[in-house]
Amino acid sequence: MLRISQFKIDAYTAKLAKTPEQLEQFLTPLVKAGVDIFDCSTRHFWEPEFEGSPLNFAGWVKKLSGKPVITVGSVGLNIDVNGQQTEDSKIEAVIEKLDNKEFDLVAVGRAMLADPEWTEKIRTGRGEEVIPLSAEALAKLY
């Protein structure tokens, strides 16, 4: 398993690959070397990775590598890594992309740090009870 990231916290425009062709060139030797699954980190899981396609970073890695992928990037959050308000990442969007087989697994990080019961609340339809990540909570975590 290999985690790859398509952004840098201090430089959001710095990309591992700027085109599907560049991404394929990066992935091919890794697949040949034996990587079985890719953990694909991006700033916002809901954002399309390349123009002209709705696929996110994990979706493109899966399409190009043929390997299972994990998506991660602001799942369950409405605050980004810098503590700034962002588009609300609706769980419905995760479920839709998962159902469409865009990715195979979903990683949830900071949302669970803010609310350790996050998974159970989402699973049982109690999303309104989720304790959201706040700038104050984020500051305590680091």
Backbone torsions as a table, in degrees:
resi	resn	phi	psi	omega
1	MET	NA	140.4	-179.9
2	LEU	-136.8	131.0	175.4
3	ARG	-93.6	130.0	176.2
4	ILE	-127.7	148.3	-176.7
5	SER	-125.9	140.8	-178.5
6	GLN	-104.4	17.2	176.0
7	PHE	-156.7	164.1	174.8
8	LYS	-120.7	139.9	-177.7
9	ILE	-57.7	-36.5	-177.8
10	ASP	-96.7	2.5	179.4
11	ALA	-154.9	83.8	-174.8
12	TYR	-62.9	-22.7	-178.8
13	THR	-87.4	-9.0	176.6
14	ALA	-74.4	112.7	-174.9
15	LYS	-116.8	145.1	173.7
16	LEU	-62.1	-42.9	179.7
17	ALA	-143.4	133.0	-179.3
18	LYS	-96.9	-7.5	178.5
19	THR	-141.1	160.0	174.7
20	PRO	-59.3	-34.5	179.7
21	GLU	-65.0	-42.3	177.3
22	GLN	-64.7	-39.6	179.2
23	LEU	-65.0	-41.2	178.5
24	GLU	-63.5	-40.5	177.4
25	GLN	-62.0	-35.0	178.7
26	PHE	-72.1	-42.5	-173.9
27	LEU	-75.7	-36.5	-172.6
28	THR	-53.6	-50.1	179.6
29	PRO	-67.0	-28.5	178.7
30	LEU	-69.1	-41.5	176.9
31	VAL	-64.2	-44.1	179.0
32	LYS	-63.0	-30.0	179.8
33	ALA	-79.4	-10.5	174.2
34	GLY	114.0	9.7	176.5
35	VAL	-64.7	126.6	-176.9
36	ASP	-99.3	-23.8	-178.6
37	ILE	-150.7	142.4	178.8
38	PHE	-112.9	130.9	175.0
39	ASP	-99.1	106.4	-167.7
40	CYS	-102.9	105.0	-177.8
41	SER	-94.7	131.7	176.2
42	THR	-142.0	163.4	-176.0
43	ARG	-62.9	-48.9	-179.5
44	HIS	-133.3	113.7	-175.7
45	PHE	-58.0	-26.0	-173.6
46	TRP	-82.4	-9.3	-176.8
47	GLU	-85.2	132.9	174.4
48	PRO	-61.3	142.5	-176.9
49	GLU	-80.6	-43.4	-177.7
50	PHE	-125.9	146.5	-179.5
51	GLU	-58.0	138.9	176.1
52	GLY	90.6	2.8	180.0
53	SER	-143.1	139.7	178.1
54	PRO	-79.4	-7.5	-177.0
55	LEU	-64.0	138.4	173.3
56	ASN	-84.6	-174.5	-177.6
57	PHE	-57.5	-48.8	179.8
58	ALA	-60.7	-39.7	178.8
59	GLY	-60.1	-41.8	178.3
60	TRP	-68.5	-40.6	179.5
61	VAL	-62.1	-42.4	178.6
62	LYS	-63.2	-46.6	-178.9
63	LYS	-59.9	-42.9	-174.5
64	LEU	-83.4	-29.7	-176.3
65	SER	-98.0	-25.1	-174.8
66	GLY	74.9	8.3	-177.8
67	LYS	-101.7	157.1	173.6
68	PRO	-63.2	149.0	-178.7
69	VAL	-136.4	153.8	173.2
70	ILE	-111.9	134.9	173.4
71	THR	-101.9	144.4	174.9
72	VAL	-153.1	142.9	178.8
73	GLY	152.4	90.0	176.9
74	SER	64.2	29.7	178.2
75	VAL	-66.2	123.8	178.2
76	GLY	77.5	12.1	-176.8
77	LEU	-114.2	154.9	169.2
78	ASN	-125.7	24.0	177.8
79	ILE	-141.0	135.8	-176.4
80	ASP	-91.7	-174.8	-173.8
81	VAL	-62.2	-19.3	178.4
82	ASN	-96.8	6.5	179.8
83	GLY	81.1	11.7	179.8
84	GLN	-92.4	143.2	178.2
85	GLN	-61.0	139.9	180.0
86	THR	-137.3	178.3	175.4
87	GLU	-57.8	137.7	178.5
88	ASP	-66.0	123.7	-179.0
89	SER	-87.7	93.4	-176.5
90	LYS	-66.2	135.7	177.8
91	ILE	-61.6	-31.6	179.2
92	GLU	-58.4	-36.3	179.0
93	ALA	-66.2	-38.9	177.5
94	VAL	-63.5	-47.6	-177.5
95	ILE	-62.7	-43.2	179.5
96	GLU	-60.9	-46.4	-179.8
97	LYS	-66.6	-36.5	177.0
98	LEU	-65.7	-45.4	177.8
99	ASP	-62.0	-32.7	178.4
100	ASN	-80.4	1.9	178.4
101	LYS	62.6	28.8	176.0
102	GLU	-67.2	-33.4	174.6
103	PHE	-144.6	168.6	-173.2
104	ASP	-103.3	-32.1	-179.1
105	LEU	-137.9	160.0	179.4
106	VAL	-126.8	128.9	175.1
107	ALA	-99.4	137.0	178.2
108	VAL	-124.3	126.3	-178.1
109	GLY	-117.3	-84.7	-172.9
110	ARG	-60.2	-31.9	178.2
111	ALA	-60.9	-37.1	179.9
112	MET	-78.5	-23.5	174.9
113	LEU	-69.7	-36.6	178.5
114	ALA	-74.1	-34.9	-178.2
115	ASP	-141.7	96.0	-179.0
116	PRO	-58.4	-17.2	178.7
117	GLU	-93.3	8.2	-175.2
118	TRP	-50.1	-52.7	-176.0
119	THR	-59.1	-46.5	-179.0
120	GLU	-64.8	-40.2	179.1
121	LYS	-64.4	-42.0	179.0
122	ILE	-67.8	-45.9	-177.9
123	ARG	-59.6	-35.7	-176.1
124	THR	-98.6	13.9	175.1
125	GLY	73.3	26.1	179.9
126	ARG	-110.9	40.8	-178.3
127	GLY	-56.9	-29.4	179.6
128	GLU	-67.4	-15.4	179.3
129	GLU	-90.1	-8.0	-177.6
130	VAL	-61.2	134.0	174.2
131	ILE	-82.9	114.4	-176.0
132	PRO	-74.3	151.6	173.8
133	LEU	-69.5	134.2	179.3
134	SER	-121.3	164.6	176.5
135	ALA	-59.2	-36.8	179.2
136	GLU	-65.2	-44.4	178.4
137	ALA	-66.0	-39.7	179.2
138	LEU	-61.4	-39.8	179.0
139	ALA	-64.8	-34.5	179.3
140	LYS	-72.0	-26.7	-176.5
141	LEU	-76.9	-21.7	-174.2
142	TYR	-115.2	NA	NA
